[in-house]
Structures are given as C-alpha cells and as structure tokens.
C-alpha cells in the first residue's frame, strides 16, 4: 500500500508558491485618502494632518468698529498679521461679522486680506453683517453650518442668525448628530470645537455676563420674545455637551463681542460649572489697542491649550484672567441688570 502526502497541505503550498511567483503576496488594504478641505474664502486647502500637533487661530468681529469711515478689516488685525503668519497655524477661523456691509468694496478688502496679509485657509461662522444677505452669502461662500475633521479633531461651524440666540430645526438635528458622533467610540474625535457668532451659551446664570456685556438691549428683547416651548441652550444642548465633555475636551467659541472698548468685553473664557472639560470662549475685535486673537494648540498627546495674543503688541494673554470676577466687574460693576434676571436659565 503506497502512502501519499495529504492533499490539503500540498494545495496550500501550491497556492502560496503561485502567489509569490506572480508577485501577489497578500497585503493590507491601503487606508482611504483623507478628504481635502478647501476654504471658500481664499481657496486654500487645509494641510494634511494625522494625529500630530497643530494650531489654529480664532477671531470674531473681524471688520472692527462700525462706521463707514473706519478701516475694514480692523487696522489692528492688519497690523498684527505679520506676527500671526509666523505662528505656523493651520487655519484661521472667523466668528462672524467678517465684513461691515455686504458691498463689493468691503468684500474685496476682506478677500485681499485673506489672500495677501494672512494667507491661511479661512473659515467663518457667519454673523448678522453677512447674513442680512443670506442667499448672496450662500452663493459666494457655501453653507452656513457645516463640519470637518482636522488632526483627529472635529470642527463644527454653526449659524446663530437663523433663530436668534438659539439652534433649532434642521440645524439642531445636525448639531445633535455631531454630538452623537462624538459619543460613539467608533467616530469619537480627540477634541470637539464648536464655532458660532452669538454666544448662545451665555444666557445661563454664571455665564450670562458674556452676552449681556456684548449687546444687552438686543439680547433682552430677543429673549423676551421667545415662546416658552422654543429650543434653549440649557434644555436642548448643554446636557448633551456635558456628556461629550465627560469623554473629550469640548470648546464652544463665539465672536459677537469686542466692538466698543469701554462697554463690551473682547475676551472671555469660562469652564462649565458641572463639566470642566467644557469651555465657553469669546473673542472679538473693534480696532482697539487691546484687540486680540485666540491661538489654540492641539498637542500630539494631552488636552488642547489656548492663549490670547494682542494684535498690536504681540503680548501673550492668559485666558484664565478673562473669566474672573475682576474682569467681568469692569463691565457690570453692580452685577447683572435686574431686567436681565427673568430671562436667564438655571444651568
């Protein structure tokens, strides 16, 4: 009785030799190419990033101080641009009011600034000065709310002019989906950054001063007119943001501040009372010597960090100083106005 080797090992060996001979050894599939994100403001693309360190700049109210005789964009921002270019930031996020008026000359000056003076990929959380011409804005610059990934982080841009001082309807569904994405371990970013024009988070006790110092009469009128069942930051967003902040840093920026030196704050940062990883930040300029931008640094490991940078002097500012009682008391030395109290939410 003759013995023969088992057929299966011979078949496997033949297949392996055939693959090697043909140069078709098994290999892992290549990862998908990252989507290229390009600015509609200056046609510059974000640099490709894995999870290495990167930085970006944030500033609101870029046009500066109201008035046709004023320099737009703000002269302070133009003066500080050479210093900002040297920081090596990946992009520049504007927080609305990028132009004073929706006119060709204002748009041309902003375009020239973003292409020549500060040639970084530019994005914008549009404000009332742009969205008084909503359809023109959309045709020129695209959607008013959107999201993109960069360096393992999620950037979410919102539109606070559809439903003043609130997020509702389709946009609320969009933002809730982004928060679900951040809660899912399969799609969770290493940090979530949210950008807005109006500080809708500031209608809560403890942080209300940020919005009230920005534009008290307008804020109170809007809040007074809202129906009782309208979406609110506290009820519809803040609990979900706190859930996400239990897992990753969440930073919520706003930019409708800073226009008038004596009556509006230009920098603000506070941590949520119940979720320290949830931060509320505001930054805006008015063509004053105090004007600043916020620089955010996302390290390769660890939590993001930020500082203010004065545009004219280059001085570095500790943002912890800009949510403290001494800073806030400059704008409301007697505390919150009594008229504001009925409209503030308990958080």
BELMOSUL-V209280 format. One line per field, one symbol per residue. ss: DSSP state (H for helix, E for strand, - for the rest). psi: psi as a letter, one per 30 degrees, with the letter a starting at -180 (. if undefined). Layout:
# BELMOSUL-V209280
ss->???
psi->???
This chain:
# BELMOSUL-V209280
ss->------HHHHHHHHHHHHHHH----------------E------E--------EEEEEEE--------------HHHHHHHHHHH-----EEEE---------HHHHHHHHHHHHHH---EEEE---HHHH--HHHHHHHH----EEEEE--EEEEE-----------HHHHHHHHHHHHHHH-------EEEEE----HHHHE---HHHHHHHHHHHHHHHHHH-------HHHHHHHHHHHHH---EEEEEE------------EEEEE------EEEEEEE-------EEEEEEE------EEEEEE-----EE-HHHH--HHHHH--------HHHH---E--
psi->jkkklkeeeeeeeeeeeeeeefghkklkkklkkkkkkkkfeggkkkkkkcglklllkkklhffbkkkfglkklkeeeeefeeeeeffhkeljjkhlhflekileeeeeeeeeefeeeiikkklkjkaefegfieeeeeeefalfklllkkhglkkkkljgfejkglklbeeeeeeeeeeeeffkffgklflkkkkldkiffggkkegfeeeefeieeeeeeeeffklegkkleeefeeeeeeeeffelkjkjklghlfekeffklfkkkkkkffiffjkkkkkllghlffkllkkkkjlelalllllljkeefgkkkjfffggleeeeffeifgakkeffefgkkk.
